[in-house]
Amino acid sequence: MMNDSGFTCAICGTPVSDRYHCLDRRTESLVTTEHDGKVITTEHIVNCQVMFIYCSAFCWDIHAPTVAAELQVSKPYPPAGLITPCSRCGNPVNRTAPYISYAISELQDTQTEPYAVARCLDDRDFAILCKNCEAPDATAGAEVVDAPIERETHQ
């Protein structure tokens, strides 16, 4: 199914369908809470900028090495956790404080006119950067979007 979003793939130039991939640059932080004896980690996305849109995982995989080189990332796809090594320099990133994340998401357009809304099918951190490698965007007055993470995190 094609949508009428007007988005085209950054690699092959074809119009994206209702299911596509997106590389975002985000300022975010993680917050943990306990509920019924389980630790729940919530991702607070304070700022999100779409960098590229891809028609498929195949086109993202073609572009990923170029993105890694441009970001000077030596270790893409960092491990989950509240403390994660910086994908560029390797220093620890305390993810409970604001930090920069480059994330690749698989999205499905929900066609809820007149709004552009998509359901997130998958979301992976491509790169996590410490404040010395890339400072988080100013968060004063920004609206926080809570995004519960449905993946295992190790503390």
matplotlib code that plots the C-alpha trace (Angstrom):
import matplotlib.pyplot as plt

x = [0.0, 1.4, 0.6, 0.4, 2.9, 5.3, 8.2, 10.8, 13.6, 16.9, 18.7, 16.7, 14.3, 11.2, 8.1, 7.7, 4.8, 2.7, 5.6, 9.0, 12.2, 13.4, 16.7, 16.1, 18.5, 17.0, 17.7, 16.4, 16.9, 15.8, 13.8, 13.2, 10.3, 9.1, 5.6, 4.4, 7.9, 9.1, 11.5, 10.1, 12.3, 10.7, 12.5, 11.8, 12.2, 12.6, 13.6, 13.4, 14.7, 14.1, 17.4, 16.5, 13.6, 14.1, 11.6, 13.0, 15.5, 17.6, 18.0, 18.9, 21.5, 23.1, 23.2, 24.2, 28.0, 27.9, 25.9, 28.4, 31.3, 29.7, 28.9, 32.4, 30.8, 33.1, 30.6, 27.1, 24.1, 25.3, 24.0, 20.9, 21.3, 21.3, 25.1, 26.2, 29.5, 29.6, 29.5, 32.2, 34.7, 33.8, 33.3, 30.3, 27.0, 24.7, 21.4, 19.4, 20.7, 19.9, 22.1, 22.0, 20.7, 20.6, 17.9, 16.5, 12.8, 10.4, 7.1, 3.7, 1.5, -1.9, -3.6, -5.4, -6.2, -5.5, -2.6, 0.6, 0.7, 2.7, 2.8, 6.3, 6.9, 10.6, 13.1, 16.8, 19.6, 22.1, 24.4, 24.5, 26.8, 28.3, 27.9, 31.6, 31.1, 27.7, 26.0, 22.3, 19.9, 18.6, 15.5, 14.1, 10.4, 10.4, 7.5, 8.5, 7.2, 7.2, 8.0, 8.0, 10.8, 9.7, 13.2, 15.3, 17.7, 20.5, 21.4]
y = [0.0, 3.4, 6.5, 10.0, 11.5, 12.6, 11.0, 9.3, 7.0, 8.6, 5.8, 4.6, 7.6, 5.5, 6.8, 5.2, 2.9, 2.9, 1.0, 2.6, 3.2, 6.5, 7.7, 10.2, 12.5, 12.7, 14.4, 12.0, 10.5, 7.3, 7.1, 4.0, 3.2, 0.2, -1.2, -4.5, -5.6, -4.9, -2.2, -0.2, 2.0, 4.9, 6.9, 10.7, 12.1, 15.9, 16.7, 14.6, 15.5, 13.2, 12.8, 10.3, 8.2, 4.8, 2.6, -0.6, -2.1, -3.0, 0.7, 1.6, -1.2, 0.3, 3.8, 2.7, 2.6, 6.1, 7.4, 5.7, 7.3, 10.8, 10.5, 9.1, 6.1, 3.2, 1.0, 1.3, -0.4, 0.1, -2.3, -1.3, 0.0, 3.0, 3.4, 2.8, 3.4, 6.3, 5.0, 7.5, 7.7, 4.8, 7.0, 6.0, 7.8, 8.1, 7.8, 9.1, 12.6, 14.1, 12.7, 12.4, 9.3, 8.4, 5.8, 3.8, 3.1, 1.0, 2.9, 2.2, 5.1, 5.0, 7.2, 9.3, 12.4, 15.3, 14.3, 12.6, 9.8, 6.6, 3.5, 2.4, -1.2, -1.3, 1.2, 0.6, 2.9, 3.2, 5.5, 7.0, 10.0, 11.4, 15.1, 15.7, 14.2, 15.9, 18.1, 17.5, 20.1, 22.7, 21.3, 24.4, 24.8, 21.6, 19.2, 15.7, 12.6, 9.5, 6.4, 3.2, 0.9, -2.7, -4.2, -5.6, -3.2, -4.1, -1.8]
z = [0.0, -0.9, 1.1, -0.2, 2.3, -0.4, 1.4, -0.8, 0.2, 0.9, -1.0, -3.9, -4.3, -4.5, -2.7, 0.8, 1.4, 4.6, 6.3, 6.3, 8.3, 9.8, 11.2, 14.0, 16.0, 19.5, 22.8, 25.4, 28.9, 30.6, 33.8, 35.8, 38.1, 39.9, 39.3, 40.8, 41.6, 38.0, 37.0, 34.1, 32.0, 30.2, 27.5, 27.7, 24.2, 24.5, 21.0, 17.8, 14.4, 11.4, 9.5, 6.7, 5.6, 4.0, 2.1, 3.6, 6.0, 2.9, 2.0, 5.6, 5.6, 2.5, 4.2, 7.7, 7.0, 5.5, 8.5, 10.9, 9.1, 9.1, 12.8, 13.5, 15.2, 15.8, 17.7, 16.3, 18.1, 21.7, 24.4, 26.3, 29.9, 32.0, 31.5, 27.9, 26.2, 23.9, 20.3, 19.3, 22.1, 24.4, 27.5, 29.7, 29.0, 32.0, 30.2, 33.1, 32.2, 28.7, 25.9, 22.1, 20.4, 16.7, 16.4, 13.5, 13.7, 11.7, 11.4, 10.0, 8.8, 10.5, 8.0, 10.6, 8.6, 9.0, 11.2, 10.2, 12.8, 12.6, 14.9, 15.9, 15.1, 16.1, 17.5, 17.9, 19.1, 16.3, 18.3, 21.8, 22.2, 25.4, 26.1, 25.1, 21.7, 21.0, 23.5, 24.1, 22.8, 25.3, 26.9, 28.5, 27.6, 25.5, 25.6, 26.9, 25.1, 27.2, 25.3, 27.3, 26.3, 25.8, 25.8, 28.6, 30.2, 32.6, 35.4]

ax = plt.figure().add_subplot(projection="3d")
ax.plot(x, y, z, "-o")
ax.set_aspect("equal")
plt.show()
